[in-house]
């Protein structure tokens, strides 16, 4: 069956200052053939300029202390159960990816609450932890129908790693990878999806040092921007947030939309929060 969604819609639009440093022996090339309109390129460039002025990507790998990375590396098999089979990540991906049990739990919510869901967008896909979990669960009852997950990320290196990781889990044919700016992507493909998901940048592991994480201070995009973006994708939208987020701020973001805030615990520790909306909210 021909895919509902044209693959490779965008060439690389923006890097948002993210310096990707592959682990040793990893490939860093990727070939993409696509076009971006002049207006989209101009808007993305302007957004990048604002991001650079804010200095929002100062949490790049070189600024992360080695002991911080070592703590995440020690838990690599919690991040990926098949890590030793060739999983590819950048150094900063170690604290960006969603641990596999949590990613599968979120995917299960999509599977059970949107039973007919065939097309889900992951707007900040990174190296693919959530997109792969979605593809593994959303397709098991209908393996002949493609595609199931559209994974969007501005970083070409991470997109190539996502494809490699998807091959390891046997779902590469169930994920369309789009290299480009999530905002430009949504402007063109709004309301074409059965569900949407975002695990946006939080500003690096420094968020853990704050007693309460101000959602308005999220960079490069605050939480309200992420939710507005997601609801253009689908009313059935979920966002992964830091565990210490100020959930009282969600009331203003939600306005009249019902939201559900779920705590994600792993090995006796609160790891993240997931905020669900639309049909994803449990009755």
Buried (B, 14 or more C-beta within 10 A) or exposed (E): EEBBBEEBBBBBBBBBBBBBBBBEEBEEEBEBEBEBEEEBBEBBEEBBEEBEEEEBBEBBBEEBEEEBBEEBBEEBEBBBBEBEEEBBBBBBBBBBBBBBBBBBBBBBBBBEBBEEBBBBBBBBBBBBBBBBBBBBBBBEEEEEBBBBBBBBBBBBBBBBBBBBBBBBBEBBBBBBBBBBBBBBBBBEBEEBBBBBBBBBBBBBBEBEEBEEBBBEEBBBBBBBBBBEBBBBBBBBBBBBBBBBBBBEBBEEBBEEBEBBEBEBEBEEEEBBBBBBBBBBBEE
